[in-house]
């Protein structure tokens, strides 16, 4: 008999191609590839049986195999990490609930009690504590929140940096929009003083999806917001969903550009005894 208790799986989407930094997940920091470091950070948080690399590349799959972590090959045409994870959501539900048979349909109770955590593959120094915080936050109430993501208070110097994704939250600390621009816009003040008017928050690249919500992804309408900002989470926002958030001290260090890669190398040299 299959348990209907809350279960989870960590899904790490990874593609070999990247327009801004080709083959970035295979780039090395002190002898280890970026994707290897991400997988190792996940291993510090949960059992390897609950980790899955979702990738379009045999080269990346090998990196998972070296750590005895499961990987699933996905189609190459996925437009985002969420798209890649959603394309194999049935397999992820099976792994989360230790289902061994070939079924592709599940009882509603199983689906709504399954948390799928998307850890982006370009965050080599993600704190394992943050993954545990995500699980605890999502399992704290009787039901798993439909969508969850952590946020952190932005340093004033990062508010107007388009490479830093900002999160606009309401009074219930729910994320109602994500943007590369500073939101809200403080109309009557100089940009350098905006942080005095509002607590700006950044977004950490980790999402919690309740499985029934993730299963809806392929049927959601095309999002003009997502296409404009190039932020996949806006597809859910555009379809009327909101994200629950929790505050963390974790600063988001992802690698999308050559400069960010070089910055990550310098960061590691300074912090390697702590990582």
C-alpha positions in Angstrom: 0.0 0.0 0.0 1.3 3.4 -1.0 1.7 6.0 1.7 -0.3 9.2 1.3 2.0 11.1 3.8 3.8 14.2 2.5 6.7 13.2 0.2 9.2 15.2 -1.8 11.9 15.0 -4.5 14.6 17.4 -5.5 14.6 17.9 -9.3 17.6 19.8 -10.8 17.1 20.9 -14.3 20.2 21.2 -16.4 20.8 21.8 -20.1 24.1 21.6 -21.9 23.5 24.7 -24.0 23.4 28.3 -22.6 23.2 31.3 -24.8 25.1 33.6 -22.5 27.6 31.1 -21.2 28.0 27.9 -23.3 28.4 24.6 -21.4 28.3 26.6 -18.2 27.3 23.6 -16.0 30.5 21.8 -17.0 32.7 24.8 -16.2 34.9 24.0 -13.2 35.5 25.8 -9.9 38.6 24.4 -8.2 38.5 21.2 -10.2 34.8 20.5 -9.8 32.1 21.3 -12.4 29.3 23.7 -11.4 26.7 20.9 -11.7 28.8 18.6 -9.5 28.9 21.3 -6.8 25.1 21.8 -7.0 24.6 18.0 -6.6 27.0 17.8 -3.7 25.2 20.7 -1.9 21.9 18.8 -2.4 23.5 15.6 -0.9 24.3 17.6 2.2 20.6 18.2 2.7 18.8 15.0 1.7 19.3 11.3 0.8 20.6 10.7 -2.7 17.5 8.7 -3.5 15.5 11.9 -3.4 17.7 13.8 -5.9 17.2 13.7 -9.6 19.1 15.5 -12.3 16.7 16.3 -15.2 18.9 17.0 -18.3 19.1 16.8 -22.0 22.8 15.9 -21.9 24.7 12.6 -21.5 27.7 14.7 -20.4 25.7 16.1 -17.5 24.2 12.7 -16.7 27.7 11.3 -16.2 28.3 13.9 -13.5 25.3 12.7 -11.6 26.4 9.1 -12.1 29.8 9.8 -10.5 27.9 10.8 -7.3 25.5 7.8 -7.7 22.6 10.2 -8.2 19.7 9.3 -10.6 19.3 11.3 -13.8 16.5 11.4 -16.3 17.1 12.4 -19.9 14.5 15.0 -21.2 13.8 16.4 -24.6 16.2 19.2 -25.8 13.4 21.6 -26.7 12.4 22.6 -23.1 12.1 26.3 -22.8 12.9 26.6 -19.1 13.9 24.6 -16.1 10.3 24.3 -15.0 9.3 23.2 -18.5 12.0 20.5 -18.2 10.8 19.3 -14.8 7.2 19.4 -15.8 7.9 17.2 -18.8 8.8 14.3 -16.5 6.5 15.2 -13.6 5.0 11.7 -13.5 8.4 10.1 -13.1 9.2 12.5 -10.3 6.0 11.7 -8.5 6.9 8.0 -8.6 10.4 8.7 -7.2 9.0 11.0 -4.4 6.6 8.3 -3.3 8.8 5.2 -4.0 6.3 3.9 -6.6 7.8 1.0 -8.6 5.1 0.1 -11.1 4.5 1.7 -14.5 1.5 3.8 -13.7 1.2 7.3 -15.0 -1.9 8.3 -13.1 -2.1 8.7 -9.4 -4.7 9.2 -6.7 -5.4 12.9 -6.0 -4.3 12.5 -2.4 -0.8 11.3 -3.5 -0.4 14.2 -6.0 -1.4 16.9 -3.5 0.9 15.5 -0.9 3.9 15.5 -3.2 6.4 18.4 -3.2 8.7 18.8 -6.1 11.6 21.1 -5.4 13.3 22.8 -8.3 16.9 23.6 -7.5 18.5 25.4 -10.4 21.7 23.9 -11.7 23.8 27.0 -11.8 24.0 27.7 -8.0 27.2 25.9 -6.9 27.2 27.4 -3.4 23.5 27.0 -2.5 23.3 26.4 1.3 21.9 23.0 2.1 20.1 24.6 5.0 17.9 26.4 2.6 16.7 23.2 1.1 15.8 22.0 4.5 14.0 25.3 5.2 12.0 24.8 2.0 10.9 21.4 3.0 10.0 22.4 6.6 8.1 25.5 5.3 6.1 23.5 2.8 5.3 20.7 5.2 4.5 22.9 8.2 0.7 23.2 7.4 -1.8 20.5 6.7 -1.6 21.1 3.0 1.5 21.8 0.9 1.4 25.4 -0.6 0.8 25.3 -4.4 4.0 27.4 -5.1 6.8 28.4 -2.8 10.1 30.3 -3.2 12.6 31.9 -0.8 13.4 35.6 -0.8 16.2 37.7 0.8 16.6 41.4 1.5 18.5 43.1 -1.2 21.6 45.1 -0.7 20.9 48.7 -1.9 23.7 48.3 -4.5 21.8 45.4 -6.2 18.4 47.0 -6.5 19.0 48.4 -10.0 21.2 45.5 -11.3 19.2 43.7 -14.1 21.1 40.5 -13.4 19.5 40.3 -10.0 15.9 39.1 -10.0 13.6 41.1 -7.7 10.5 39.8 -6.0 7.5 42.0 -5.4 5.5 40.8 -2.3 2.2 41.8 -0.8 1.4 42.3 2.9 0.9 38.5 3.3 4.5 38.0 2.0 3.2 36.4 -1.1 5.1 37.0 -4.3 2.9 38.7 -6.8 5.5 39.6 -9.4 9.2 39.0 -10.4 11.3 41.4 -12.4 14.8 42.3 -13.4 13.7 45.9 -12.8 13.4 47.5 -9.4 9.8 47.2 -8.2 8.1 49.2 -6.9 9.1 52.3 -8.7 9.6 55.2 -6.3 8.3 58.0 -8.4 9.3 61.1 -6.4 12.8 60.1 -5.2 16.2 59.6 -6.7 17.0 56.0 -7.5 19.9 55.9 -5.1 17.5 56.5 -2.3 14.8 54.0 -3.2 15.9 51.5 -0.5 14.9 54.1 2.1 11.3 53.9 1.0 10.8 50.2 0.5 12.4 46.9 1.5 13.4 45.4 -1.8 13.8 41.6 -2.0 15.8 39.3 -4.2 14.7 35.8 -5.3 16.7 32.7 -4.7 16.7 30.2 -7.5 14.7 27.4 -5.8 11.0 26.7 -6.1 8.6 24.3 -4.4 5.8 23.0 -6.6 2.9 21.0 -5.3 2.7 18.2 -7.9 -0.9 18.9 -8.9 0.1 22.5 -9.9 3.2 21.4 -11.8 1.0 18.9 -13.8 -0.9 21.9 -15.0 2.2 23.6 -16.5 1.8 22.2 -20.1 -1.8 23.5 -20.4 -1.0 27.0 -19.1 -1.4 29.7 -21.7 1.7 31.3 -23.3 2.9 34.1 -21.0 3.8 37.5 -22.5 5.2 38.4 -19.1 7.5 35.4 -19.1 8.7 36.3 -22.6 9.3 39.9 -21.8 11.3 39.4 -18.6 12.7 36.0 -19.5 11.6 34.7 -16.1 9.9 31.3 -16.1 8.1 31.8 -12.8 5.9 34.5 -14.4 4.1 31.9 -16.4 2.4 30.8 -13.2 1.8 34.5 -12.2 0.3 35.2 -15.5 -2.1 32.4 -15.0 -3.4 33.7 -11.7 -1.2 31.8 -9.2 0.8 33.4 -6.4 3.9 32.1 -4.6 4.2 31.8 -0.9 7.6 33.0 0.3 9.8 32.7 3.3 12.7 35.0 4.2 16.2 33.7 4.3 19.6 35.2 4.8 20.9 33.3 1.8 22.3 35.5 -0.9 21.6 34.3 -4.4 24.8 33.5 -6.3 23.9 32.0 -9.7 26.1 31.9 -12.8 24.7 33.1 -16.1 27.6 35.1 -17.5 31.4 34.9 -17.8 31.7 37.7 -15.2 29.5 35.8 -12.8 31.6 32.7 -13.4 34.8 34.6 -12.6 33.2 36.2 -9.6 32.2 32.7 -8.4 35.8 31.6 -8.6 36.9 34.5 -6.5 34.0 33.9 -4.0 35.1 30.3 -3.6 38.7 31.3 -2.9 37.5 33.6 -0.1 34.9 31.2 1.3 36.2 27.7 0.5 36.7 26.8 4.2 33.0 27.6 4.8 31.5 25.9 1.8 
